[in-house]
């Protein structure tokens, strides 16, 4: 293949992967988990525009400002792309989707070095269309961004000889250190990886890896010192708030084997190929196993926490399916042609991805939080928003509302009647009893509707406005 054809093929593949990610994000807007709003986009909005919801994590200082600061820069630079909140939200979606293309490059580069060109093509294509990677790519979640930063770090730590040993190991340490700072739960697996990078020439390699990893660690420490009280405060308080019994907050828990079930769902039938792929790249298999085991010992479990193993696991599956096809090609002569091997491998992984995509209706939840708040961001007469019988964290926050007006959470018909003068837009379940007169239904999303009334609003008390309400209830 000539150089021009290679460039064209890469542009086409990355364009296809990018289009899938942007298409799903814009065509089916949703909130998978509140953290993608209130731990990242919302504080970023506060940095740029001066107002936003402050959740308990930010009041206690257990979050780093590094990722929100990056997103704030994106918001500031892309606000011109649309009116109200649409411009900078599109900008953040585009930037996060572009960063996620590291999964496609990683699948190709790793599989080519470990298994050959047919496996590399299968891995790159699978990482471009696999539903889990497409769905999570544009979401502003720490574990998602950490995974996309981590993948080049793993590659440069094992391969990347063209850069020279010191340069590639410094870069590997820097990227792995950054991923660990973004998602501290990845530290056990990334520590194993950085130790593995140094084998067997320990004395020559350790300084470069440590120097690289020190850069993000010192950066996060300095930013915590500037924005909070002392270096690495967010790490210390995060550990206390989440891990220490009697001190930390209690979250829902799952049994130790729960992530194994999650992987079966995320990867689907492609898990059958992981064993064969692991023989091609034992390091990658061990790394994934450490991520799963280290997360499994923590009671609080969520699907998104395991996202960092998705691209490596799909890469292993791609190598595994090609190896499996090589073992059975004696009975199928057409498999002697690498193109047919690629076609068969891609078909297997495409079918596996389709089974996961069939559950999109379950994944694409909470559409009202984005739909209603995006619409209200363009309403010039808006003076307050009421949320009735819904949970505030299902909303899009001020990152989507982008209007400096009070948000009032009400939980009963009596509270609604008393608080109605404070807002002229109301979000409530369809046909809710007790809706005050004057409110007209405008639009609904899966049973949750936006209603509006004419007129002005009176100012709510401090503890009725959402931030005051959250302080009162400790959320």
C-alpha positions in Angstrom: 0.0 0.0 0.0 1.4 3.3 -1.0 1.9 6.2 1.5 -1.0 8.1 0.0 -3.3 5.1 0.3 -2.3 4.6 3.9 -3.0 8.2 4.7 -6.4 8.0 2.9 -7.3 4.8 4.8 -6.4 6.4 8.2 -8.4 9.5 7.4 -11.4 7.5 6.3 -11.2 5.2 9.4 -10.7 8.0 11.9 -13.4 10.0 10.2 -15.8 7.0 10.4 -15.0 6.5 14.1 -15.4 10.2 14.9 -18.7 10.4 13.0 -20.1 7.5 15.0 -19.2 9.1 18.3 -20.5 12.6 17.4 -23.6 11.1 15.7 -24.6 9.1 18.8 -23.9 12.0 21.2 -25.9 14.5 19.2 -28.6 12.1 17.9 -29.3 10.6 21.2 -28.4 13.1 23.9 -28.4 11.6 27.4 -26.8 11.5 30.8 -25.4 8.1 31.7 -24.3 9.2 35.2 -24.5 12.6 37.0 -20.7 12.8 37.4 -20.3 13.7 33.7 -22.1 16.9 34.5 -21.6 17.8 38.2 -17.9 16.7 38.6 -16.5 18.0 35.3 -18.7 20.2 33.1 -20.5 22.1 35.9 -17.3 23.2 37.7 -15.8 24.1 34.3 -18.9 26.3 33.7 -18.4 27.9 37.0 -14.8 28.8 36.1 -15.8 30.4 32.8 -19.2 32.0 33.7 -19.1 32.3 37.4 -22.2 30.3 38.4 -23.1 26.6 38.7 -24.2 23.8 41.0 -21.8 22.9 43.8 -22.1 19.3 44.9 -20.8 17.9 48.2 -17.6 16.7 46.6 -16.6 20.3 45.6 -17.6 21.7 49.0 -15.4 19.2 50.7 -12.5 19.7 48.2 -12.1 16.1 47.1 -12.0 16.8 43.4 -9.0 18.2 41.4 -9.5 21.2 39.3 -7.2 19.9 36.5 -9.9 18.3 34.2 -12.5 21.0 34.8 -9.9 23.7 34.0 -9.1 21.9 30.7 -12.8 21.7 29.9 -13.2 25.4 30.8 -10.6 26.3 28.2 -12.5 24.3 25.7 -15.8 26.0 26.6 -14.2 29.4 26.3 -12.7 28.6 23.0 -15.8 27.0 21.4 -18.7 29.1 22.7 -18.9 30.7 19.3 -20.1 27.4 17.8 -23.7 27.9 18.8 -26.2 30.0 20.8 -26.7 29.7 24.5 -25.1 26.4 25.8 -25.2 24.7 22.5 -21.8 26.1 21.3 -19.5 25.1 24.0 -21.3 21.8 24.7 -20.8 20.9 21.0 -17.1 22.0 21.4 -16.5 19.8 24.4 -18.2 16.9 22.7 -16.0 17.3 19.6 -12.8 17.6 21.7 -13.5 14.6 23.9 -14.5 12.5 20.8 -11.2 13.5 19.1 -9.2 12.4 22.2 -11.1 9.1 22.2 -9.7 8.3 18.7 -6.6 7.1 20.6 -8.5 3.8 21.0 -8.5 3.3 17.3 -4.8 4.1 16.9 -4.0 1.9 20.0 -5.9 -1.1 18.6 -4.0 -1.0 15.3 -0.6 -0.2 16.7 -0.6 -2.7 19.5 -2.2 -5.5 17.5 0.3 -5.0 14.6 3.3 -5.3 16.9 1.9 -8.3 18.8 0.0 -10.2 16.1 0.5 -8.8 12.6 -1.3 -6.7 10.1 -4.6 -8.6 9.8 -5.2 -8.5 13.5 -4.2 -4.8 13.5 -6.9 -4.0 10.9 -9.5 -6.0 12.8 -8.6 -4.3 16.1 -8.6 -0.8 14.6 -12.0 -1.3 12.9 -13.5 -2.9 16.1 -12.3 0.0 18.2 -13.8 2.4 15.8 -17.4 0.9 15.9 -17.6 -1.0 19.2 -20.7 0.4 21.0 -19.2 0.8 24.4 -16.3 2.9 23.1 -18.6 4.9 20.8 -21.1 5.6 23.6 -18.6 6.7 26.3 -16.2 8.5 24.1 -17.7 12.1 24.3 -18.6 11.9 28.0 -16.7 14.1 30.4 -15.9 11.4 33.0 -12.5 11.1 34.7 -12.2 7.4 34.0 -13.0 7.9 30.3 -10.4 10.6 29.8 -7.9 8.7 31.9 -8.4 5.6 29.7 -7.7 7.6 26.5 -4.6 9.2 27.9 -3.4 5.8 29.3 -3.4 3.9 26.0 -0.6 5.7 24.3 1.4 5.5 27.6 1.1 1.7 27.5 2.2 1.5 23.9 5.2 3.8 24.3 6.2 1.8 27.4 6.4 -1.5 25.5 7.0 -0.4 21.9 7.7 3.0 20.3 11.4 2.4 19.7 11.6 5.0 17.0 11.4 7.7 19.7 14.5 6.4 21.5 14.5 4.6 24.8 14.7 7.6 27.2 12.1 9.7 25.3 9.6 6.9 24.9 9.9 5.9 28.6 9.6 9.5 29.7 6.5 9.9 27.6 5.1 6.5 28.8 5.6 7.6 32.5 4.1 11.0 31.8 0.9 9.6 30.2 0.5 6.8 32.7 1.1 9.2 35.6 -1.5 11.6 34.1 -4.0 8.7 33.8 -3.4 7.7 37.4 -3.9 11.3 38.6 -7.2 11.5 36.7 -8.4 8.2 38.0 -6.5 7.1 41.2 -8.1 3.7 41.1 -6.0 2.8 38.1 -2.8 3.2 40.2 -2.2 -0.5 40.9 -2.4 -1.5 37.2 -0.4 1.5 36.1 2.3 0.9 38.7 2.6 -2.7 37.4 2.9 -1.3 33.9 5.6 1.2 34.7 7.6 -1.4 36.6 7.2 -3.7 33.6 8.5 -1.0 31.3 11.8 -0.9 33.2 12.5 -4.6 33.0 15.2 -5.9 32.6 17.4 -2.7 32.3 16.3 -1.3 35.6 19.0 1.3 36.3 18.9 2.8 32.8 15.1 2.9 32.5 13.7 3.8 36.0 14.9 7.4 36.0 13.1 8.2 32.7 9.8 6.6 33.8 9.9 8.3 37.2 10.8 11.6 35.7 7.8 11.4 33.3 5.4 10.2 36.0 6.5 13.0 38.3 5.4 15.8 35.9 1.6 15.2 36.3 1.9 14.2 39.9 3.6 17.5 40.7 1.2 19.4 38.5 -1.8 18.0 40.3 -0.2 18.7 43.7 0.6 22.3 42.7 -3.0 22.9 41.4 -4.5 21.5 44.6 -2.2 23.7 46.7 -3.3 26.8 44.7 -7.0 25.9 44.5 -7.5 24.1 47.8 -5.5 24.2 51.0 -2.4 21.9 50.5 -0.7 19.8 47.8 -2.7 16.7 46.8 -5.6 17.6 49.0 -8.1 16.2 46.5 -6.4 12.8 46.7 -6.2 12.7 50.5 -9.8 13.8 51.0 -11.1 11.6 48.2 -9.6 8.5 49.9 -11.0 9.5 53.3 -14.5 10.3 51.9 -14.7 7.1 49.9 -12.6 4.4 51.5 -12.4 4.8 55.3 -15.3 3.0 57.2 -17.1 5.3 59.5 -15.8 8.4 57.9 -16.4 7.9 54.2 -19.8 8.1 52.6 -21.8 5.0 52.0 -22.6 4.1 48.4 -24.4 1.2 46.9 -22.2 -1.9 46.6 -22.0 -4.9 44.4 -20.5 -8.4 44.9 -16.9 -9.0 44.1 -17.7 -10.8 40.8 -19.9 -8.0 39.4 -17.3 -6.6 37.0 -17.0 -10.0 35.4 -20.7 -9.8 34.5 -20.2 -6.2 33.3 -17.4 -7.3 31.0 -19.6 -10.0 29.6 -22.2 -7.4 28.8 -19.7 -4.8 27.5 -17.7 -7.2 25.3 -20.3 -9.7 24.6 -19.5 -12.9 22.7 -16.1 -11.4 21.9 -15.0 -12.5 25.4 -14.6 -16.0 23.8 -11.5 -14.7 21.9 -9.8 -13.1 24.9 -7.8 -16.2 25.8 -6.3 -16.6 22.4 -5.5 -12.9 22.4 -3.9 -13.1 25.8 -1.3 -15.5 24.4 -0.3 -12.8 21.9 0.0 -10.1 24.6 0.4 -11.5 28.1 1.3 -8.0 29.4 -2.0 -6.5 28.2 -4.0 -9.3 29.6 -2.3 -9.0 33.0 -2.9 -5.3 33.0 -6.6 -5.7 32.3 -6.8 -8.4 35.0 -5.2 -6.0 37.6 -7.7 -3.3 36.7 -10.6 -5.6 37.2 -9.3 -7.2 40.4 -8.3 -3.9 42.0 -11.7 -2.5 41.3 -13.5 -5.6 42.4 -12.2 -5.4 46.0 -13.9 -2.0 46.3 -17.6 -2.4 47.2 -18.8 0.6 45.3 -19.0 -0.5 41.7 -20.3 1.1 38.5 -20.2 0.2 34.9 -18.2 3.3 33.9 -15.4 2.5 36.3 -14.3 -0.5 34.2 -14.2 1.5 31.0 -10.4 1.7 30.9 -10.1 -2.1 30.1 -12.6 -1.9 27.2 -10.2 -0.9 24.4 -7.4 -3.2 25.5 -9.9 -6.1 25.8 -11.3 -5.5 22.3 -7.7 -5.4 21.0 -7.0 -8.7 22.7 -10.3 -10.1 21.2 -9.3 -8.9 17.8 -5.9 -10.7 18.0 -7.7 -13.8 19.4 -10.2 -14.1 16.6 -7.5 -13.8 14.0 -5.5 -16.5 15.7 -8.6 -18.7 16.0 -9.3 -18.3 12.3 -5.7 -19.2 11.5 -6.2 -22.5 13.4 -9.3 -23.4 11.5 -8.3 -22.2 8.0 -7.3 -25.7 6.9 -10.9 -26.5 6.5 -11.7 -23.2 4.8 -9.2 -22.3 2.0 -10.6 -18.8 1.6 -9.1 -17.9 4.9 -5.6 -18.2 3.3 -6.5 -14.7 1.9 -5.7 -12.0 4.6 -8.7 -10.0 3.4 -11.1 -12.7 4.1 -9.5 -13.2 7.6 -10.1 -9.5 8.3 -13.7 -9.7 6.9 -14.5 -12.7 9.1 -12.9 -11.1 12.2 -14.6 -7.8 11.8 -18.0 -9.6 11.2 -17.5 -11.5 14.5 -16.8 -8.4 16.5 -19.5 -6.4 14.7 -22.1 -8.9 15.7 -20.8 -8.7 19.3 -21.0 -5.0 19.3 -24.5 -5.1 17.8 -25.7 -7.1 20.8 -24.5 -4.4 23.1 -25.9 -1.6 20.9 -29.3 -3.3 21.1 -29.4 -2.2 24.7 -29.0 1.5 23.7 -32.5 2.3 25.1 -31.3 1.3 28.5 -28.0 3.2 28.2 -29.4 6.3 26.7 -31.3 7.4 29.8 -32.3 10.7 31.4 -32.9 12.6 28.2 -35.0 15.3 29.9 -32.0 16.5 31.9 -30.4 17.7 28.6 -33.4 18.3 26.5 -35.3 20.5 28.9 -32.3 22.5 30.1 -30.9 23.0 26.6 -34.3 24.4 25.5 -34.6 26.7 28.5 -31.1 28.1 27.8 -32.6 29.7 24.7 -35.7 31.2 26.6 -35.1 34.9 27.0 -37.9 35.3 29.6 -36.7 32.6 31.9 -36.5 33.7 35.6 -36.4 30.4 37.5 -36.7 26.6 37.0 -38.6 24.2 39.3 -37.9 20.5 39.4 -40.8 18.6 40.8 -40.7 15.0 41.9 -37.5 14.4 40.0 -33.9 14.1 41.3 -31.9 17.2 40.8 -28.8 15.3 39.6 -30.7 14.0 36.6 -30.7 17.5 35.3 -28.1 19.0 33.0 -27.1 21.6 35.6 -26.1 25.2 34.7 -23.7 23.7 32.1 -26.8 23.0 30.0 -29.1 25.7 31.4 -26.5 28.5 31.0 -28.8 31.0 32.6 -28.1 32.6 36.0 -31.5 32.0 37.4 -32.5 30.0 40.5 -33.2 26.2 40.3 -35.7 25.1 42.9 -36.1 21.4 43.9 -39.6 20.5 45.2 -40.7 17.2 46.5 -44.4 17.4 47.2 -47.6 19.1 45.9 -47.6 21.4 49.0 -44.0 22.5 48.3 -44.8 23.0 44.7 -47.7 25.3 45.4 -45.6 27.3 47.9 -42.6 27.6 45.6 -44.4 28.2 42.3 -43.9 32.0 42.3 -40.1 31.4 42.3 -40.0 29.9 38.8 -41.8 30.2 35.4 -40.5 26.9 34.0 -41.3 23.6 35.7 -40.0 20.1 35.0 -42.4 17.4 36.3 -43.6 13.9 35.4 -46.4 13.8 32.8 -49.9 14.4 34.4 -48.5 15.2 37.8 -51.1 16.2 40.3 -50.9 19.6 42.0 -49.4 21.5 39.1 -50.3 25.2 39.8 -52.6 26.9 37.3 -51.0 28.8 34.5 -48.4 26.2 33.6 -48.7 24.9 30.0 -47.0 21.7 28.9 -44.5 22.3 26.1 -42.5 19.1 25.5 -41.9 15.7 27.1 -39.0 13.2 27.3 -39.9 9.6 28.3 -42.7 10.8 30.6 -40.9 13.8 32.0 -42.3 17.2 30.8 -41.4 20.8 30.6 -44.1 23.3 31.5 -44.0 27.1 31.4 -46.1 30.0 32.5 -46.0 33.7 31.7 -44.9 36.4 34.1 -42.1 37.1 36.4 -40.6 35.3 39.4 -40.0 36.2 43.1 -36.6 35.4 44.6 -36.5 32.2 46.6 -34.9 31.9 50.1 -31.3 30.9 50.2 -32.0 27.4 51.3 -34.7 26.9 48.6 -32.3 27.6 45.7 -30.5 24.5 44.6 -27.1 25.2 46.1 -28.6 26.2 49.4 -30.8 23.1 49.3 -27.8 20.9 48.7 -25.9 22.4 51.6 -29.0 21.8 53.8 -29.3 18.1 52.9 -25.6 17.4 52.7 -25.5 16.5 49.0 
